[in-house]
Amino acid sequence: MKKTFQAKVQVEGTGLSKELAINKALGSIQKKIMSSYKGLILRIEPIDVSVIEAKETAYTERFLLFFFPRQRSKYQVVLEVEVNVFLLDAEEIAFDKTEVANTMRNMLLGNQLNK
């Protein structure tokens, strides 16, 4: 029912600061894991983070093509993250099945169980 395994995920992020680029990359780990594995994720623990690629793109920004020049930077980072994943497999949980009578009252109220 509960599974634990290690996985390596390669994620990337871009931003106007170094911290924002790294934060966006780390924030996309859950999406990558969810698309790769079937089940409910209980916990994702990063074990190791390694930088594959880190780029800074600097450019000069001007107002009306001539006025107020200023230096701007954009950052892009590609990380490889090794994580421990704790997964709950919903297919292995045994659910009790209850049949509800097909009456007019149940049809109008959405087949609710009487309590």
MARPANU-482793 format. One line per 8 residues: number of its first residue (from 0); their letters; for each residue z, x, y of N, C-alpha, C. Coordinates in steps of 0.001 Angstrom, whole numbers, plus 524288, in hexadecimal, padded with zeros to 5 digits. Atoms other than C-alpha are relative to their C-alpha. Example, Ala and Ser with C-alpha at 12.3 -4.5 7.8 and 13.67 -1.06 7.14 Angstrom:
<sites>
0) AS) 80000,8037A,7FB5A,81E78,8300C,7EE6C,80000,80384,804B0; 7FFC4,7FCCC,7FB5A,81BE4,83566,7FBDC,802DA,7FCFE,80442
</sites>
This chain:
<sites>
0) MKKTFQAK) 80000,80344,7FB61,80000,80000,80000,80000,80373,804E1; 7FFD7,7FC72,7FB8B,803C3,80AB6,809AC,7FD96,8052A,7FE59; 802B1,7FB23,8013E,7FAE8,8168A,809C9,800CF,803E4,8046D; 7FF82,7FBC9,7FC31,7FCAB,82394,81099,7FBE7,8041A,7FEB9; 803E3,7FBEE,800DB,7F1BF,82D61,8125E,7FF15,802F4,80514; 80164,7FCDF,7FB71,7ECD8,837F4,81B7C,7FA2A,7FF82,800EE; 8057E,80068,7FE95,7E002,8371E,822C9,7FEF9,80368,804C2; 801AE,7FD23,7FB5A,7D87D,83F4A,82C97,7FC39,7FC87,802FD
8) VQVEGTGL) 80323,80366,7FCAD,7D283,837F6,837ED,7FE05,80339,80497; 80234,7FD5F,7FB71,7C94B,83D4F,8423F,7FF1C,7FBE8,8043F; 80044,803C1,7FBB3,7CAB0,83647,84F46,7FE6A,802D4,804FC; 80178,7FDB0,7FB00,7C589,83868,85CF4,80193,7FC6B,80476; 7FE7D,802F8,7FB68,7C963,8343D,86A8A,7FE02,8029A,804ED; 801B9,7FE06,7FAF1,7C4BC,835AC,87882,80373,7FDAB,80438; 7FCD3,801F7,7FBBE,7CBE2,83439,8854C,7FF93,80366,804D1; 8001B,7FD27,7FB12,7CDBA,838A7,89345,8042E,80437,80043
16) SKELAINK) 7FC20,7FBD2,80050,7D957,84124,88F64,8006F,801B7,7FA4E; 7FF5F,7FDFE,80552,7DCBA,8496D,88393,8036E,7FC5D,7FCC6; 7FC55,80363,802C4,7E811,840A4,87FFF,7FD7A,7FAD6,7FE6C; 80292,804F8,80123,7DFCA,83453,880C0,7FC12,80094,7FB8D; 803CA,7FF1B,80430,7D52C,83A15,87802,802BB,8008E,7FABB; 7FD1C,7FF47,804E1,7DF14,83E4F,86DB2,8028E,7FADF,7FE55; 7FD7E,80503,8012B,7E636,83145,86EA0,7FC18,7FC18,7FDB9; 803FD,8038E,80214,7D99C,8299B,86C5E,7FE63,80196,7FA80
24) ALGSIQKK) 80165,7FE2B,8053C,7D652,8321C,860AF,8043B,7FE90,7FC12; 7FBB9,80139,80398,7E3B9,83065,85A84,800A6,7FA1F,7FF41; 7FF9E,805AD,80061,7E36A,821D0,85D5E,7FBF3,7FD97,7FC65; 80414,8022D,80365,7D71E,8200A,85543,800CE,80158,7FA3E; 7FEEA,7FEAD,80579,7DD4F,82557,848BD,800B6,7FB0A,7FCC8; 7FEEE,804CD,802E8,7E209,817D1,844A0,7FAF7,7FD03,7FED0; 804EC,802C0,800DC,7D477,811D2,84642,7FCD6,80298,7FBAC; 802E2,7FD2B,8040E,7CE58,81C7A,83DDF,8025E,7FF0B,7FAA0
32) IMSSYKGL) 7FD5B,800C4,80504,7D889,81AF1,83325,7FF22,7FA69,7FE17; 800A7,8057B,80187,7D763,80C07,83334,7FA73,7FEE4,7FE1F; 8055B,800E5,801BA,7C898,80CA3,831DC,7FEDD,802B6,7FAD0; 800FD,7FD0F,804CA,7C97F,8164A,82691,802E1,7FDD8,7FB42; 7FCB5,8019C,80460,7D449,81050,81E34,80154,7FA3A,80062; 7FEBE,8058D,80035,7D6E5,8026E,819D7,805D9,7FF65,7FF1D; 7FA6C,800F0,8008C,7E4D5,7FDAA,81B5A,80298,7FFBA,80550; 7FCF4,8005A,7FB31,7EF8D,7FC16,82567,802AD,8053A,800F3
40) ILRIEPID) 7FDBE,7FAEE,7FEC7,7F3A7,8089B,82C13,80591,7FF37,801F3; 7FA8E,8004A,7FE5F,80259,809FB,82CFB,80152,80444,803EC; 7FEA7,7FBA1,7FC96,80326,8175E,8333A,7FBDE,80443,7FF7E; 8037A,7FB7A,7FFE4,7FA63,822B9,83733,80305,8046D,80296; 7FD22,7FB7B,7FDF0,80116,82FEB,838F2,7FC51,804A2,80070; 80336,7FB45,7FF9A,7F961,83B59,83E67,802F6,804BC,7FDE8; 7FDB6,7FB42,80229,7FC00,847F6,83700,7FE1D,804C1,80307; 80247,7FB75,7FD72,7F2AD,85186,83D61,7FB80,7FE3A,80379
48) VSVIEAKE) 8043C,8011F,7FC5B,7E97B,8510D,84906,7FD38,8051B,8012B; 8030C,7FB5C,7FEA2,7DE84,85ADC,84ACB,7FB87,7FE5E,80393; 80414,80119,7FC2C,7D4DC,85B6E,855FC,7FADA,80221,7FDE5; 80534,7FE70,801BD,7C6B8,85BBA,85179,7FCBD,801AC,804B4; 80328,7FEEF,7FB5E,7C080,85B49,85EED,802CA,7FDCF,804C6; 7FDBC,801C3,7FB0A,7C58F,85A5D,86CD6,7FC60,801B5,80465; 803B5,7FEE1,7FBC3,7BC4D,8596F,87877,8020D,7FDE3,80525; 7FEF2,801C9,7FAAF,7BE63,8587B,8870C,7FADC,8002E,802F7
56) TAYTERFL) 804C1,80055,7FCE0,7B2FE,853F8,88F5D,80199,7FF5C,805AD; 7FE9F,80026,7FA70,7B4A5,85717,89DD7,7FB18,7FECE,8032F; 80459,80158,7FC92,7AC0E,85150,8A862,80213,7FEF5,80578; 7FE94,800FC,7FA91,7AC06,84F84,8B719,7FE60,7FA75,80165; 800ED,80566,7FE77,7AD2B,841A3,8BBFA,7FFDE,7FFC6,805F3; 8008A,8005F,7FA4D,7A8A1,83E49,8C9C7,7FF72,7FA49,801A0; 80073,8052C,7FDB4,7A977,83257,8D263,7FAF1,7FFCF,80320; 8051F,800A3,7FD76,79BE4,82DBD,8D6FB,7FCB9,804FB,7FFB2
64) LFFFPRQR) 80316,7FB62,80160,795B5,839F3,8D0EA,80145,804EC,8031E; 7FF05,7FB61,7FCC8,79AA9,84329,8DBA8,805B5,800CE,80170; 7FACC,7FFAB,7FDB7,7A884,84020,8DFFF,80445,80070,7FBD7; 7FB2F,7FFA2,80308,7B5D5,84352,8DA57,7FF2B,801D8,7FA5A; 8009F,7FE21,80562,7B275,84BB8,8CE8D,80552,8010F,7FD7D; 7FB3F,7FEC8,802EC,7BCF3,84CBC,8C41C,7FE8F,80115,7FA4E; 800E2,7FE95,80574,7BDBB,85288,8B685,8028F,7FBF9,7FC6C; 7FE03,803AA,803E4,7BF52,84902,8AB4E,7FF2D,80260,7FA9B
72) SKYQVVLE) 80075,7FE0D,8055A,7C130,84BB0,89CDE,80076,7FB80,7FC27; 7FF8A,8038E,8046F,7BF3F,84420,89052,80133,80356,7FB40; 7FE54,7FD18,80495,7C578,84858,883AA,7FE6E,7FD0A,7FB19; 80168,8023B,8050C,7C0D7,84628,875C8,80286,8035E,7FBD0; 7FD4A,7FD26,8041B,7C88E,849DF,869B0,7FEC4,7FD82,7FAB4; 800BD,801B6,80564,7C5D5,848FF,85B12,80467,8026D,7FCD5; 7FB74,7FE40,802F2,7D1D1,849D9,85259,7FF60,7FEA6,7FA40; 7FF80,80148,80582,7D3E6,84A92,843C7,805CE,7FF78,7FEE7
80) VEVNVFLL) 7FA7D,80139,800B1,7E0CA,84433,84059,800FE,7FEE5,7FA3B; 7FE4E,8011A,80554,7E761,844A4,83317,804B0,7FC5D,8005A; 7FBF2,803FD,7FF89,7EFD8,8389B,83121,801FE,7FE54,7FAA6; 7FDC0,802CF,80471,7F900,83278,82738,7FF57,7FA39,80121; 800E7,80594,7FF44,7F54B,82430,82562,80344,7FD06,7FC01; 7FD00,80380,80355,7FE9C,819FA,81FF1,7FD42,7FABB,8002B; 8035F,8048B,8004F,7F692,80E75,81B48,80277,7FBE6,7FC74; 7FE27,80457,80332,7FA85,8011B,81604,7FB35,7FD09,7FE18
88) DAEEIAFD) 80490,80297,8023B,7F077,7FB52,80CBB,8013B,7FA34,7FF34; 7FEF1,805A1,80031,7F04C,7EC91,80ECD,7FDE3,7FD7D,7FB07; 8023C,8022E,804C7,7E825,7EA58,80287,803DC,80032,7FB75; 7FC47,7FF66,80446,7F36E,7EEC0,7F9E1,804CD,7FC7B,8008B; 7FB8D,80380,7FF32,7FD36,7E4F4,7FF88,7FECC,7FAC6,7FD68; 800B9,804F6,802C2,7FEEB,7D8EE,7F6ED,8020F,7FB8C,8036B; 7FE93,80489,7FCE0,7FEF4,7CC6F,7FEF4,8007C,7FB3C,7FC71; 7FF6A,804E9,802D3,803E2,7BF68,7F9A1,7FC5F,7FC00,80271
96) KTEVANTM) 803CA,803C5,7FE11,7F973,7B4F9,7FAB0,80230,7FA84,7FF61; 7FE2A,80562,8000D,7FD27,7A6FD,7FE2E,7FB76,7FC79,8017B; 80426,803BD,7FEE4,7F362,79BDE,7FD7A,80248,7FB71,80319; 7FE4F,80450,7FCB3,7F4B2,79168,807F8,7FC70,7FB5F,7FEE5; 80301,804C2,8010F,7F078,78371,8055B,7FC44,7FEE7,8047F; 80410,80108,7FC31,7E438,77F15,80C50,800A6,7FA7B,80232; 7FEFF,80527,7FDC4,7E9E0,77389,813FB,7FE1A,7FFDF,805A3; 801C8,800A2,7FA9E,7E5F6,76E0A,82126,803B9,802BF,803C3
104) RNMLLGNQ) 7FC1F,7FD82,7FC97,7F2B0,772EC,8274C,7FF35,805ED,80017; 800BE,7FA5A,80040,7F045,780D6,82292,7FAEA,801B1,80299; 804F0,7FEAB,7FD78,7E239,78090,82758,8008F,7FFF8,805F0; 7FF4E,80063,7FA5A,7E66E,77C54,834FA,80398,8043D,80224; 7FC35,7FC22,7FE2F,7F1C4,785F4,835E9,7FEAB,80587,7FE41; 8019F,7FAC3,80171,7EA60,7917B,8304E,8024A,801F8,7FAEC; 7FE01,7FE7F,80528,7EF6A,79186,8223A,80514,8030A,8004C; 7FAEB,7FD70,7FF9F,7FD47,79534,825E6,8035F,7FE75,7FB63
112) LNK) 7FC62,8011B,80443,80779,79635,81B4A,804A4,7FCF4,8020D; 7FB47,802E1,7FE8A,812D0,78C96,81BAD,804B3,8037B,7FF14; 7FB6D,7FC96,8007C,81F8C,793AA,81E19,804DD,7FCDF,7FF86
</sites>
